[in-house]
Amino acid sequence: MIELPQKFEAFSDARKNGFIDIKKIKDEGKKVVGVYCAFTPQEIISAAGMIPVSLCGVSEDTIKDAEKHLPRNLCPLIKSSYGHAITDTCPYFYFADFIIGETTCDGKKKMYELIGKIKPFHMINLPKTQFGETSLELMKREVVRLKEKLEQTFELTISEESIKAQIVLYNRERQALKDFYELGKLIPPPLTGREIQKVLDGSDFVFDTEGYIETLKQMTTEALATYERGEHKIKKSAPRIMITGCPIGGVTEKVLGAIEDAGAVVVAFENCGAIRTTDLLVEETGDPIEALAYKYLNTGCSCMTPNPNRMTLIERIVNDYQIDGVVDVVLQACHTFNVETATVSQLVKQQLGKPYISIETDYSKSDMGQIQTRLEAFIELLG
């Protein structure tokens, strides 16, 4: 039997349940593959009969340990993720048989060099742009290279039929998530941003995809039924906010919490792990490798140059969700998203005529008061 790490008891009950599930999976003899980014085609992992798990760190607790090897002025997500890896405080990393990274930013690339000394590791080399046949061909080669690496490492064969089956399954999950997100289009929304984010966070701890899809459908149906009965817990007049930018898992309460405590409601998340990564489905006919390459290549991430897909998605969300204001969250030292704030600001304020604010922060609590004050003033501006 496989033992849990010694520091297991430090985690919340929700995360403990996920850790217990992953331990059971390991005890059954299945392989676990750790991933860090939305650019990783998880369909390939699942088609190999393995379990993909997210390894991105959202805790400040391990950053001091990470700073023994990494510079202090590095992205907190990178430092937290690496800190968990070297301190055995994340059972997902602890149980992972194989790790997959991607060339989204220089900080991650260098961190992965260190990760590769701890666990078997594979790097996905992303194109720098989403445009042109060369980029799509490169992405196709990277999908194939990942498939072949898993086959060679674990001495197995990943069939085209199994990849197609996983594409269908993952599309069903994405569609269930899209239906759930779109509850935010209702006025007033039946769910708070905190409740939506809790579902997003919980998805990292669920390894029964079919069960998760049914749970999402049930939650969506129940929320709609409550709305149609006229049972509204959120005021129609509450300002409607979209959050965009970096992943917010490590700053949820001091950003999302401050917004909703000020009387607004977050109805849409255009972030990694939210609408940005689930909006586009994978084509289910034709070559599955090309279909996967196209879907993942067209993720609207700031690591792509240029990045019109993100701007197009932001504009659509602002219109479809009747957004009153946009909050752009940038993690400290995330240079690509920080540079894009100028483009996002221009789009939101000048073209769409909506108020916009950029919040640069890290995982510490030192700026909570300042952020709260700025967001309260922003919400007050919205009336």
N, C-alpha and C positions, 0 to 999 in steps of 0.2 A: 504494500500500500504506500502511496505517495503522501508525504507529510506536508502540511501547510507551513509557510515561513513563520519564524518565531514571533514576528511583529504583527501577525494577522489580527490580533485583538484590537489594534489601534484604529480599525476601520469601522465605518457606520454599518448598521444592520443591512441596508440595501446592498452595499458593496460586498459585505460578507456573504450574502446569499449568492451573489454572482460568483464569488471566489469558491464557494462550496460546490456550485454547479460545475465550474471548470475543473475542480479536483476530481469530481465524479467522472467527468469526461476523460481525464488522464488515467484514472483507475480502470476505465473500460478499454484502455489501450489505444485511444485515438490520439492523433497528433494535433498540437496547437501551434498556430502561426501568428506571431505578433505583428501588427501593422501600425503605422503612425500617421497615415495620410489618406485623404479621399481619392487620391490618384491611383491607389492600389486596387487592381481589379479583383475584388474578393471572390467573384464567381469562379476564378481559376483555382483558388485555394479550396473552396467548397467542392468543386468538381473533383478534386483529388481526395475527397473524403476527410479533409482536415477542417479544423475549427479556427476561423479568423477572430482575433480579439484586438481591441483598440488599446494602445499603450500610451497615449498622450497624457502627460501629467497635468493635474489641475490643483495640486497642493503646494503651498509654500514650504511645507515642513522639510522637504528633501533638498531644497535649493542650496542651503549652506554646505551640504555634503558635495553637491555637484560643483560648487565653486572652488573646491580643492583642485579640480582639473579644468574647469571652464571659466572664462572671464566673467566678472560680475556684471558687465554691461551687455549681457547676452539675453535673448528672449527668455522670459520666465517659463514658457511652455517647454522649451528645449532643456533648460536647467532642471525643471521639475521632473521631466521624463527621464533624463539621465540619472538624476539623484535616486529615483526609484530603482533604476537598473542596478546601481552599485551598492544599494543598501538592503536589498531583499525586502523591500516594503510594498512591492506590488506583486501579488501572486500571479497575475496574468503574465508578467515578464518572467517570473520565477518558473512557471509551468511551460513557457513557450519552448518548443523544440527548434524553432526557426524564426528569424526576424526579417522583415522586409522594410526597407526605407526607400526614399525617393529624393531626387535632386531638386526639391522645391526652393531651398534657400541655402546659402553658404554655411550658416550656423548649423543647420541640421546635417549637412554633408560631413562637416568635420566631426560632429558628435557621433555620427554613424561609424566613423573610423574607430572610435573608442568602443562603441557597442559591438562591433565586429570582433573585438578581442575577448568578449564575454560569451557571445552566443554565435552559432552559425548564422550568417547574414547574407542578404542579397540586395543590391541596389538597382532600382528602376531609374534609368537615365531618361528624364523627360525632355522633350523638345522645348525650346525657349519660346516658341510661338505656336499658335493653333492653326496658322494659315499655311496653305500650300500642300502639295502632294508629298513633299519631302517629310514634313512633320508627321503626317498620318502614317507614312511608311515606317518612320522611326518608331512611332508608338506601337505599330503592329509588331515590329521586330522585338520590342521590349516585352510585349504580352507573350509572344512566343518564347522569348528567352526566359521569362519567369516560369512558364509552363515546363520548359525543358529542365530548368534548374530544380524544380520540385520533383520531377520525374527521376532525375539522376540522383538527387540527394536521398530520396526515400524509396528508390527502386520500385516505381509504380508507373502506370500508364494513365494519362488523363485523356479520355475519349472525347471526340467532338460531340457525341450525344449527351454526355454528362455536362459539358460546358453549356450546351443549349438548354438543358433542363434547369441549370442553375440561373441562367439568364432569365428564364420565365419566372422562377421563384423570386429572385431579387427584384424583378419588375413589379411583381405583385406586392412585395413589401414596400417598394417606393410609392406605388399607387395608393396603398393604404395610408402611408405617411402623408402624401399629398392631400388626400381627402381629410385627414385629421387637421393638417395645417390650415386648410381652407375654411375651417370653422371661424378663423380670424377675420374672414370677410364679412361676417354677420355684424349687424349693428343693433344693440351692443354685442360684443363677442361673448359666447357662453363660457369661455375659459380665460383666466388671467395668463399673462406671460409666464409667471412662475410655474403655473400648472403645465403649460406647454413645454417649458424647459425641463421640467421634472420627467416628462415622458421621453424627451430627447436623451437626457442623461441615463434614464433607465434602460434604453435600448442597448447600451454597452454591456449590460449585465444579463442579457437574454440570449440564449443559444438555441432555443427552439423556434426557428423562423416561422413555421406554420402556426404555432401557438401565438407568437407575437402578432402576426397578421390578424388573426381572429380577435385578439385583445384590442388592437387598434380599431378594427371595424366596430366592435362592441362599444368602445369608448366614444367613437364618433356618433354612432346611432343614439346612444343615451344622451349625449350633449345636445344633439339636434332635437330630440324629444323634449328635453327640458326647455330649450329655447322656444319651441313651438307652443308650449304650454304657457308661455309668457313669464316664466320664472327667471328673471334677470337679476343677477347679483352685481353687475357692472352697470354704471350709469351710461345712458346713451350719449351724454355730453362729455364723457371722459376722453381726453385727447388720445388719438390712436398713433402709436409709435412703431416704427420699424427699426430694428437693430441690424447693422451691417458691420463688416470688417473681419477681424480675427476671431478665432474660436473663443467663446466667452466662459468656458467651463471653470476656469480659475478665478473669474471676476464676477460671477453671476450675481451674487447678493449686492455687492457695492455698486453695480451698474443697473441691472434689472430691478433689484430691490429698491434702489433710490428712485427710479422712474415711477414705479407703481406706488411707492409710499407717498409720492408727491401728487397722486391723484390721476395719473395717466395709466394707460394699459398698453402693454406690448402685444401687438397682434400679428407680427411677422418677424422672423429671424432669417436674414439673408447672410448666413454664416456657414463656415465649414460644419458639416454634420447636420445642417438644416436644409433650407430650400435650395441653396446653391448646389448641394451635392445630390439631391433627390429629384430635382426638377426634370432633368432629361432622362428618359427611359432608354434602354438598350434595344436596338432593332432585333426582332426575334426571327427574322427570316434572313437567308443568305449566309455569308461567312461569319461565324460567331467571333472569330479573332478580330476581324475588321470592325464588327459592330461594337465590341468592347473597346477597341482602340479609339473609335470615334467618340463614344460616350465619355470616356474618361479624359480624353484630350480636350474636350470642349467644356470642362469644368471652369467656371469663371473665377479663377484664382489669380491673385496679383503677381504670382511668379511668371505669368504669361505676358509677353510683350508683342503687340498691344493687348489690352484686355477688354474688348468691347462687350464680351458676353456678360460680364458682371454689370456693366452699365445698363445693358438692355434689360437684364433681370431686375435691377433696382427700379428702373422706370416702370416696368410692368407691375411690380409689387405695389409701388406708390399709387398707381392708378386703380388696380384691382382691389386693394385692401383699403382704399380711401384713407391713406396715411396723412396725418396732420404734421408729423415731424420725424426727422431721421437722426438717429444717434449712431455715429461711426466709432467703433471701439478698436483701438490700435494697441497691441501689446508692445511694451517698451522694447526697442531695438528690432522691431519687425519692419525693416526699411521699405519693403515693397508695398505693404499696405499703407505705411505712413506717407510715402510718395503719392499714392493714389488718392489720398484725402483731398488734394487739390482738384482732381478730376471729378470725384464724387460730389464735392461741395459745389462746384460749378453746375453739374447736372441737376442736383437737387434744388439749389437756390435760384439759379438763373433760368434753367429750362423748365423745371417743374413748378417753380414758385412756392417751394415748401421750406420751412425752417430746418436748419441743419446744425449739428454740433459734433465736434470730434473730441473724443476722450482718449488720451494716451495714459496707460497705466501698467502696473505689473501685479503680481500675486500678493503683495504685502498689504497690510491694513493701514499703512501710514497716510495714504491719501484719501481715505474714506470720507472724511469730513469735507475736504475740498471738492470731491466729486459730487457729493450730495448737494452741496451749495450750488454748484454749477448746473446740475440737472434740475434742481428745484426752480432756479431762475429760468431755465429753458422751458420747463413745463408751464410756468406762469405766463411766459410770453405767448404760449399757444392758446391761452384763455380757458 
